[in-house]
Amino acid sequence: MTNRLAEAKSLYLRKHAENPIDWWSWCDEALATARAQNKPIFLSIGYSSCHWCTVMEGEAFSDIAIADYMNANYLPIKVDREERPDLDSIYMQALQMMSGQGGWPLNVFLSPEDLVPFYAGTYFPVDPRYGRPGFLQVLQALRRYYDTEKAELQERKALIIESLLTSAVLQDGTTDELEDHELLRQGWETSTGVITPSQSGNSFPMIPYAELALRGTRFNFESRYDGKQVCTQRGLDLVLGGIYDHVGGGFHRYTVDATWTVPHFEKMLYDNGQIVEYIASLWSAGVQEAAFERAVAGTVQWLKREMTAPEGYFYAAQDADSFIESTAVEPEEGTFYVWNYSELQQLLTPEELTELEQFTVTPNGNFEGRNVLQRRYSGQLSATVETALSKLFTARYGVSSESLETFPPARNNQEAKTTNWPGRIPSVTDTKMIVAWNSLMISGLAKAAGVFQEPLYLELAARAANFILENQFVDGRFHRLNYQGEPTVLAQSEDYAFFIKALLDLQASNPEHKQWLEKAIAIQDEFNEFLWSVELGGYYNTSIGSSQDLIVRERSYVDNATPSANGIAIANLVRLALLTDNLDYLDLAELGLKAFRSVMHRAPQACPSLFTALDWYRNSTLIRSTIEQINSLIPKFLPTAVFAITYDLPEGSVGLVCQGLKCLAPAVNVEHLLQQVEKSQVRA
């Protein structure tokens, strides 16, 4: 017996279709039903590759007693956060206000009349454990509270909505604002501290922080940090650690330790796009470590093999969990990726196994008796080790890496268990197309294509961009998602901002193709029309027509696993101003920075992408030259430069360097041009 979610397009929602809970999706009918029946709303938000979301689905949401009580006393609604990041953002902020922490699954209790939350949490076990009450106890206690404590309930909700509204409407500035250069230094220092190696806790990529830390190294700020060394170490931790899949390519979500050893095994498209771009930037900045190039190449091969639809777009994510065998009831975390020592002994020659101990390989393992591969040393891997890794690839996939061009996705647990896989049973892949996440991957590929001079990277990026341009507009409006050829859900600010950046990055890596700039201008026009805040500055998360069911209308400025939409959008505006000579873009960029200046001053740890935008605004540089000269500059580390092809140069010159609204004297040779460019990028 299935519930309403059986017909959902979202893989995450369909995973709950056989729960005994009478789930609704978020829709007008569900909200109206809750009001008519005076039932508090139980809103549960997650995503398909979320491990603890999967655990709660198999435990609490499959429990008959919990379902009976839930159905009688609540209106239960399931939301895929990847479909509705606007809803997720608001209610995650509410959870953080109540508990001081966040995470998924995000479970929130709302009053039906105004959708304001009065309680929130993450994972709830069926029975009391881990210091948490049993879920049925929670449901019963909160229903009693809702029915009997009306005055306290209203006071609690008033505090929450006031905090949400205050957060959404920022002050214009502070009484002791820092000068731009000092503000930028403060942001750089903070971000460099964030990515400085820690001795405890989980290890996340934190790429928006790493990106700001790297671009800030060119200023030689006085600091207690060696910025270049910190940025290099972040790159090494990523490409050597267990967070990278050394056999099949691609980066996992994070590691559960401070040593970058044992990952949480899901692979998210957005992480991989950002990491590829960061590693390419490190290489262009002169840190040309062999492991960087290998990890980028391996990630692109994984992307091409497992994450690219026949139509050219990229899939969203792969689960952390997979089945050991087809008769297993539940999947287990990491099964597709880890190795028993006895298995390694069987697959490899004694010499190969000995050399493989350049990785953290031991008889006892480092993850529940099995081995996650983590490199002990940087540098080039030996031919023997590469042969060993190739054998492990064949054991995992059932086919050699040379023979396997595409590996079809398992789109759900049933497909995973019933398909006759030649190797191990793979993790489920969420095959939906998300514009924002595809855009981050396009940007990473475009950057890597320019730095490593790899045409394949640019080809993959261009195919994905063209799919979005050709398929994601309905009745003249940009749309966020695509399910098997069907676009849906109006684009949100991150979709606009990240895709415009992706188009500009494609233009930067291939300046002769002007169509990328033309498309970026057209989409920016729509972005400005529907999401720009005339009153406050910056961009709302959603357009006015698609935000009627939101209790506040937010403007995203905080960086999380992905950059903030406004940080990327403001940097885009500066780049567009340089490339088009349209100063209206520069005016909007200035207004956007003014809108968020108070939070940059007060909480620099929250918004590294806004500091990156400030760097663009203060140090933007336009280089006009011939295509031959520009092609020689593309692989270099020029974080606030854009290129424009021209053959109409003053006689005896090789290029023109323009700083904002003025141009320098024509550069008479390549050395002169590079000197002007480098000085221009630190002038502020």
C-alpha positions in Angstrom: 0.0 0.0 0.0 1.5 3.3 -1.1 0.8 6.9 0.0 0.5 10.1 -2.1 4.3 10.3 -2.6 4.3 7.3 -5.0 3.6 9.7 -7.8 6.2 12.2 -6.9 9.0 13.0 -9.3 11.5 13.4 -6.5 13.5 10.3 -5.6 13.7 11.4 -2.0 9.9 11.7 -1.8 9.3 8.4 -3.5 11.6 6.7 -1.0 8.8 7.4 1.5 6.0 6.2 -0.7 5.5 2.9 1.2 5.6 4.4 4.7 2.4 3.9 6.7 2.4 7.7 7.3 -0.2 9.5 5.2 2.4 11.9 3.7 1.5 15.0 1.7 3.8 17.0 -0.5 4.0 20.7 0.2 1.1 22.2 -1.7 -1.9 24.5 -1.2 -4.3 21.6 -0.6 -2.1 20.2 2.2 -1.9 23.5 3.9 -5.6 24.1 3.6 -6.4 20.7 5.0 -4.3 21.3 8.0 -6.1 24.5 8.7 -9.5 23.0 8.2 -8.8 20.1 10.5 -6.8 22.3 13.0 -3.9 19.9 12.9 -0.3 21.1 13.5 1.9 20.4 10.5 4.7 17.9 10.8 7.2 19.1 8.1 10.1 16.7 7.4 12.8 18.0 5.0 15.7 15.9 3.6 17.3 14.7 0.5 17.9 11.4 -1.3 21.5 10.8 -0.4 21.2 11.8 3.2 22.2 8.8 5.4 20.2 9.7 8.5 17.2 10.6 6.4 17.4 7.1 5.1 17.7 5.7 8.6 14.7 7.6 9.9 12.6 6.5 6.9 13.4 2.8 7.7 12.8 3.3 11.4 10.4 5.9 12.8 8.5 6.6 9.5 7.9 2.9 9.0 6.7 2.2 12.5 2.9 1.5 12.6 2.2 3.0 16.1 4.0 6.2 15.1 2.2 6.4 11.8 -1.2 5.8 13.5 -0.6 8.7 15.9 0.9 10.9 13.3 -2.0 10.4 10.9 -4.6 11.1 13.6 -3.0 14.1 15.2 -0.8 15.9 12.5 -0.8 16.8 8.9 2.5 15.2 7.7 4.3 16.9 4.8 7.5 15.7 3.1 9.8 18.1 1.3 12.9 17.5 -0.8 15.3 20.3 0.1 16.8 20.1 -3.4 13.5 21.0 -4.9 12.7 23.7 -2.3 15.9 25.2 -0.9 13.9 28.3 0.0 11.7 26.4 2.4 14.6 24.5 3.8 16.6 27.7 4.4 13.8 29.3 6.5 13.1 26.3 8.7 16.8 25.3 9.1 17.4 28.8 10.4 14.5 28.3 12.9 16.1 25.0 14.0 19.4 26.7 14.6 17.7 29.5 16.6 16.0 26.9 18.8 18.9 24.4 19.3 22.1 26.1 18.2 22.7 23.5 15.5 21.3 22.1 12.3 21.3 19.1 10.0 19.2 16.7 8.1 16.6 15.2 8.4 15.1 18.5 9.4 11.9 17.9 11.3 9.8 20.9 12.1 6.4 21.4 13.8 4.3 24.3 12.4 1.1 26.0 13.4 -1.3 25.5 10.4 -2.7 29.0 10.4 0.6 30.9 9.9 3.2 28.2 9.2 5.4 29.5 12.0 7.4 26.7 13.7 7.1 26.1 17.4 9.5 23.1 17.7 12.2 21.5 15.5 14.8 18.8 15.6 16.8 16.4 13.4 17.0 12.6 13.7 14.5 11.1 16.2 14.9 7.4 17.1 11.9 5.1 17.5 12.9 4.4 21.1 14.8 6.6 23.5 18.6 6.4 22.8 21.6 8.5 21.9 20.3 10.9 24.6 17.2 11.6 22.5 13.6 10.8 23.4 11.6 8.3 21.3 9.7 9.8 18.4 6.3 8.8 19.6 6.9 10.5 22.9 7.9 13.7 21.1 4.8 13.6 18.9 2.5 13.1 22.0 4.2 15.8 24.1 4.1 18.4 21.3 0.4 17.7 20.5 -0.4 18.2 24.1 1.6 21.4 24.1 -0.2 22.6 21.0 -3.6 21.9 22.5 -3.1 23.1 26.1 -0.5 25.9 26.1 -1.9 28.4 23.6 -0.6 31.5 25.3 3.0 30.1 25.6 2.8 28.8 22.1 1.9 32.2 20.7 4.8 33.8 22.7 7.2 31.2 21.4 6.1 31.7 17.8 6.3 35.5 18.1 9.9 35.3 19.2 10.8 32.9 16.3 9.1 35.0 13.6 10.6 38.2 15.0 14.1 36.6 14.8 13.5 35.3 11.3 12.3 38.7 10.1 15.2 40.5 11.7 17.6 38.2 10.0 15.9 38.7 6.6 16.1 42.6 6.9 19.7 43.6 7.5 20.8 47.1 8.6 22.4 49.2 6.0 25.7 49.6 7.8 27.5 49.9 11.1 28.7 52.9 13.0 32.4 51.9 12.8 32.7 50.5 9.3 36.1 49.3 8.2 37.7 50.6 5.0 37.3 48.2 2.1 40.9 47.0 2.2 40.8 46.3 6.0 37.4 44.7 5.6 38.8 42.4 2.9 41.8 41.6 5.1 39.5 40.7 8.0 37.4 38.4 5.7 40.6 36.8 4.3 42.0 36.2 7.8 38.8 34.7 9.0 38.4 32.3 6.1 42.0 31.3 6.3 41.4 30.4 9.9 38.4 28.4 9.0 40.4 26.1 6.7 43.4 25.9 8.9 43.8 22.2 9.9 42.0 21.2 13.1 42.8 18.4 15.6 39.2 17.3 16.1 35.8 17.1 14.5 34.5 16.4 11.0 36.4 17.6 7.9 34.3 19.4 5.3 35.7 20.8 2.0 34.6 24.4 2.9 35.4 25.6 -0.6 33.9 29.1 -0.4 36.4 29.7 2.4 39.3 28.1 0.6 38.6 30.1 -2.5 38.7 33.4 -0.6 41.8 32.3 1.3 43.6 31.5 -2.0 42.7 34.7 -3.8 43.7 36.7 -0.8 47.3 35.3 -0.8 48.2 37.8 -3.5 47.9 40.7 -1.1 50.5 39.5 1.3 48.4 40.5 4.3 50.2 40.6 7.6 48.8 37.6 9.5 49.5 34.8 11.9 48.7 32.4 9.0 50.8 31.4 6.1 47.9 31.6 3.6 49.6 29.8 0.7 50.6 26.9 2.9 47.1 26.7 4.5 45.5 26.7 1.0 47.9 24.1 -0.3 47.3 21.9 2.7 43.5 22.1 2.1 44.2 20.9 -1.5 46.4 18.0 -0.3 43.9 16.9 2.3 41.2 16.7 -0.4 43.2 14.8 -3.0 45.2 12.5 -0.7 42.5 11.9 1.9 39.8 9.2 2.1 37.4 11.9 1.0 38.6 11.3 -2.5 37.7 8.0 -4.2 41.2 6.9 -5.4 39.8 3.9 -7.3 36.9 5.4 -9.2 37.3 9.2 -8.9 35.1 11.8 -7.4 34.9 13.3 -3.9 32.7 12.2 -1.0 30.7 14.7 1.1 33.1 15.0 4.1 35.0 12.9 6.5 33.9 12.0 10.0 37.3 12.7 11.5 39.9 15.4 11.5 42.5 13.3 9.6 40.5 13.2 6.3 40.4 9.4 6.6 36.9 8.0 6.8 34.3 9.7 4.6 30.6 10.0 4.8 30.3 8.2 1.5 27.7 10.1 -0.6 29.0 12.0 -3.6 27.3 15.3 -4.3 27.7 17.1 -7.6 28.0 20.5 -6.0 31.0 19.4 -3.9 32.8 18.0 -6.9 32.3 21.0 -9.1 33.6 23.4 -6.4 36.6 21.1 -5.5 37.6 20.8 -9.2 37.6 24.6 -9.6 39.6 25.1 -6.4 42.2 22.5 -7.3 42.6 24.0 -10.8 43.0 27.5 -9.1 45.7 26.1 -6.8 47.5 24.7 -9.8 47.3 28.0 -11.7 48.7 29.7 -8.6 51.8 27.7 -8.9 51.1 24.7 -6.6 51.6 22.1 -9.3 51.3 18.9 -7.3 50.9 15.7 -9.3 48.1 14.4 -7.1 46.1 17.5 -8.0 46.1 16.7 -11.7 45.3 13.1 -11.0 42.4 13.8 -8.8 40.9 16.3 -11.3 41.3 13.8 -14.1 39.8 11.0 -12.1 36.9 13.1 -11.0 36.1 14.1 -14.6 36.2 10.4 -15.6 33.8 9.6 -12.8 31.5 12.4 -13.9 31.6 11.3 -17.5 31.1 7.6 -16.7 28.5 7.7 -13.9 27.0 11.2 -13.6 26.3 12.4 -17.1 22.9 11.9 -18.7 22.8 10.9 -22.4 21.4 14.4 -23.0 24.5 16.0 -21.5 23.4 17.3 -18.1 24.8 16.0 -14.8 23.0 13.9 -12.2 22.6 15.3 -8.7 24.1 12.8 -6.2 25.0 9.2 -5.3 24.0 7.6 -2.0 26.4 6.8 0.8 24.8 3.4 1.2 24.7 0.3 -1.0 23.7 -3.4 -0.8 26.3 -6.0 -0.1 24.1 -8.6 -2.0 20.8 -8.6 -3.7 19.1 -10.4 -0.8 20.0 -7.8 1.7 17.1 -6.0 3.4 18.8 -2.7 3.9 21.9 -1.0 2.3 25.0 -0.4 4.3 27.2 2.7 4.3 30.4 2.6 2.2 29.9 -0.9 1.0 30.7 0.0 -2.7 33.9 1.8 -1.8 35.8 -0.1 1.0 38.0 -3.2 1.0 38.6 -6.1 3.3 42.3 -6.9 3.6 41.7 -10.5 2.6 40.0 -9.2 -0.5 43.1 -7.1 -1.3 45.3 -10.2 -0.8 43.2 -12.1 -3.3 43.1 -9.4 -6.0 46.7 -8.2 -5.9 50.1 -9.7 -6.2 52.3 -9.5 -3.1 54.4 -6.7 -4.7 51.2 -4.7 -5.5 49.8 -5.2 -2.0 53.1 -4.1 -0.5 53.2 -0.9 -2.7 49.6 -0.2 -2.0 50.6 0.3 1.6 51.5 3.8 0.4 47.8 4.1 1.3 46.4 3.5 4.8 45.9 -0.2 4.2 46.2 -2.6 7.2 44.9 -6.1 8.1 42.6 -4.4 10.7 41.4 -1.7 8.4 40.4 1.9 9.4 36.6 1.6 8.9 34.7 -1.1 10.7 37.4 -3.7 9.9 37.7 -2.7 6.3 39.9 -0.2 4.5 39.2 3.2 3.1 42.1 4.1 0.8 43.9 7.3 2.0 47.3 8.2 0.5 50.2 8.7 2.9 52.3 10.7 0.5 51.9 13.2 -2.3 53.7 13.1 -5.6 53.3 10.7 -8.6 52.0 7.2 -7.9 54.2 4.4 -9.2 53.2 2.2 -12.1 52.7 -0.7 -9.7 50.3 1.2 -7.5 48.3 2.4 -10.6 48.1 -1.2 -11.7 46.8 -2.2 -8.3 44.2 0.5 -8.3 43.1 -0.6 -11.8 42.6 -4.1 -10.5 40.4 -2.7 -7.7 38.4 -0.7 -10.2 37.8 -3.9 -12.2 36.7 -5.8 -9.0 34.3 -3.0 -8.1 32.8 -2.4 -11.5 33.3 -5.8 -13.1 34.9 -4.1 -16.1 38.3 -2.5 -16.6 38.5 1.3 -16.6 39.7 1.3 -20.2 36.6 -0.6 -21.3 34.0 1.2 -19.2 32.9 4.4 -20.9 29.5 4.7 -19.2 28.1 3.0 -16.1 24.3 3.2 -16.0 22.8 4.5 -12.7 20.8 2.5 -10.3 17.8 4.9 -10.0 16.3 3.3 -6.9 16.9 0.5 -4.4 14.8 -1.9 -6.5 16.9 -1.3 -9.6 20.1 -1.6 -7.5 19.0 -5.0 -6.1 17.6 -6.6 -9.3 20.0 -5.5 -12.0 22.7 -8.0 -12.9 25.7 -5.9 -12.1 29.0 -7.3 -13.3 30.8 -6.2 -10.1 29.5 -4.8 -6.8 26.0 -3.4 -6.4 26.4 0.4 -6.8 24.8 3.1 -4.7 21.6 4.6 -5.9 22.0 7.7 -8.1 19.6 10.6 -7.9 19.3 11.4 -11.6 17.4 14.7 -11.4 19.1 17.8 -13.0 19.5 20.8 -10.7 20.5 24.0 -12.5 22.5 25.4 -9.5 24.5 22.2 -9.0 25.1 21.7 -12.7 26.4 25.2 -12.9 29.0 24.6 -10.2 30.2 21.6 -12.1 30.3 23.6 -15.4 32.4 26.3 -13.7 34.8 23.7 -12.3 35.2 22.1 -15.7 35.6 25.4 -17.5 38.4 26.4 -15.0 40.1 23.1 -15.2 39.9 23.1 -19.0 41.8 26.4 -19.1 44.4 25.5 -16.5 45.1 22.0 -17.7 44.5 22.7 -21.4 42.1 19.7 -21.6 39.4 20.1 -24.4 37.3 17.2 -23.0 36.6 19.2 -19.8 35.3 22.1 -21.9 33.2 19.8 -24.1 31.5 18.3 -21.1 30.8 21.8 -19.6 29.4 23.2 -22.9 27.1 20.2 -23.4 25.6 20.7 -19.9 25.2 24.4 -20.4 23.5 24.0 -23.7 21.1 21.5 -22.2 20.1 24.1 -19.6 19.7 26.8 -22.2 17.6 24.6 -24.5 15.4 22.9 -21.9 15.0 25.0 -18.7 12.8 27.9 -20.0 9.0 27.5 -19.9 6.8 30.4 -21.1 9.9 32.6 -21.0 10.8 31.8 -17.4 13.9 30.0 -16.1 13.3 26.7 -14.2 15.4 25.0 -11.6 14.9 21.2 -12.0 14.5 18.7 -14.8 13.1 15.2 -14.3 13.7 13.0 -17.3 13.2 15.8 -19.8 10.5 17.7 -17.9 11.5 21.1 -16.5 9.8 22.1 -13.2 10.0 24.6 -10.3 10.8 28.2 -11.0 14.5 29.0 -10.7 15.7 30.4 -7.4 18.5 32.9 -6.8 21.2 30.2 -6.6 20.1 28.8 -10.0 20.4 32.3 -11.6 23.6 33.3 -9.9 25.5 30.0 -10.4 24.4 29.6 -14.0 25.4 33.1 -15.0 28.8 32.5 -13.4 29.0 29.2 -15.3 28.4 31.0 -18.6 30.9 33.7 -17.8 33.4 31.0 -16.8 32.8 29.3 -20.2 33.4 32.6 -21.9 36.6 33.1 -19.9 38.0 29.7 -21.0 36.9 30.1 -24.6 36.7 33.9 -25.3 36.0 33.5 -29.0 32.6 32.1 -28.3 30.5 35.2 -27.6 27.3 33.3 -27.2 28.0 32.5 -23.6 28.2 36.2 -22.7 25.0 36.9 -24.7 23.1 34.2 -22.8 24.5 35.4 -19.5 23.2 39.0 -20.2 19.7 37.7 -21.0 19.5 35.6 -17.9 20.8 38.4 -15.8 18.0 40.6 -17.1 15.4 38.1 -15.9 17.2 37.7 -12.6 17.1 41.5 -12.0 13.4 41.7 -13.0 12.1 39.0 -10.8 14.4 38.7 -7.8 16.2 42.0 -7.2 15.2 43.8 -4.0 14.6 47.4 -4.9 14.0 48.4 -1.3 16.9 46.5 0.4 19.4 45.7 -2.3 20.6 42.2 -3.2 18.6 39.3 -4.6 15.7 37.5 -2.9 15.8 33.7 -2.9 12.6 33.4 -4.9 10.4 35.6 -7.1 7.3 37.2 -5.6 5.0 34.9 -7.5 6.5 31.7 -6.0 7.0 32.9 -2.4 3.4 33.3 -1.1 3.8 30.2 1.1 6.9 31.5 2.8 6.7 33.1 6.2 9.7 35.4 5.3 11.3 36.3 2.0 15.0 35.7 2.4 18.1 37.0 0.6 20.7 34.4 0.8 24.1 35.7 2.0 25.4 32.9 4.2 27.8 30.3 2.6 27.1 26.7 3.5 28.0 23.6 1.4 27.5 25.8 -1.6 28.3 29.5 -2.0 25.8 32.2 -1.1 23.7 33.3 -4.1 24.2 37.0 -3.4 28.0 36.6 -3.1 28.2 34.9 -6.5 25.6 37.3 -8.0 27.5 40.5 -7.0 30.7 39.2 -8.5 28.8 38.3 -11.7 27.6 41.9 -11.9 31.2 43.3 -11.8 32.3 40.8 -14.5 29.3 41.8 -16.7 30.1 45.5 -16.2 33.7 44.9 -17.4 32.6 42.8 -20.4 29.8 45.0 -21.6 30.8 48.6 -20.5 27.3 48.8 -19.0 27.7 50.6 -15.7 24.2 49.7 -14.5 25.7 46.4 -13.5 28.3 48.1 -11.4 25.6 50.2 -9.7 23.7 47.1 -8.7 27.0 45.5 -7.4 27.6 48.5 -5.3 24.1 48.4 -3.9 24.4 44.7 -3.2 27.6 45.1 -1.2 26.1 48.0 0.7 23.1 45.8 1.6 25.3 43.1 3.2 28.1 45.3 4.5 26.9 45.1 8.1 26.9 41.3 8.1 30.4 41.3 6.5 31.6 43.5 9.3 29.8 41.7 12.1 30.1 38.0 11.0 32.8 37.5 8.4 32.9 33.8 9.1 29.3 33.6 7.6 29.9 35.0 4.2 33.2 34.4 2.4 31.6 34.7 -1.0 30.6 38.3 -0.3 34.2 39.1 0.4 35.1 37.5 -2.9 32.6 39.8 -4.5 34.2 42.8 -2.7 37.5 41.7 -4.1 36.0 41.7 -7.6 34.5 45.1 -7.0 37.7 46.7 -5.7 40.3 45.0 -8.0 38.4 44.2 -11.2 40.7 44.2 -14.3 39.9 44.0 -18.0 42.5 42.7 -20.3 42.1 43.5 -24.0 44.4 41.7 -26.4 44.6 39.2 -29.2 43.3 35.7 -28.9 46.8 34.3 -29.0 47.9 36.5 -26.1 44.7 35.8 -24.1 45.1 32.0 -24.6 48.6 32.3 -23.0 47.0 34.2 -20.0 44.1 31.8 -19.3 46.1 29.2 -17.4 47.5 31.9 -15.0 46.1 32.8 -11.6 44.3 36.0 -12.3 41.4 35.9 -9.9 39.8 39.3 -10.7 40.6 39.5 -14.4 38.3 39.1 -17.5 39.4 38.9 -21.1 38.2 40.7 -24.2 39.5 39.9 -27.7 40.6 42.8 -29.8 42.9 43.3 -32.8 42.5 47.1 -32.7 45.5 47.8 -30.4 47.8 50.8 -30.5 50.8 50.3 -32.7 53.6 48.6 -31.0 51.5 47.2 -28.1 50.4 43.7 -27.1 47.4 44.6 -24.9 45.5 47.1 -22.9 44.8 46.7 -19.1 41.7 48.6 -17.8 41.0 49.1 -14.1 37.3 49.8 -13.5 36.7 53.1 -15.3 40.2 53.8 -16.5 42.8 52.2 -18.8 46.5 52.1 -18.3 49.1 52.9 -21.0 49.3 50.3 -23.7 51.6 47.4 -22.7 54.5 47.3 -25.1 55.5 43.6 -24.5 54.3 40.5 -22.6 56.4 41.3 -19.5 54.9 44.8 -19.3 51.4 43.4 -19.7 51.8 40.8 -17.0 53.3 43.5 -14.6 50.3 45.8 -15.2 47.8 42.9 -14.7 49.4 41.8 -11.4 49.6 45.3 -10.0 46.0 46.0 -11.1 44.7 43.1 -9.2 46.1 44.4 -5.9 45.5 48.1 -6.4 42.8 48.5 -3.8 
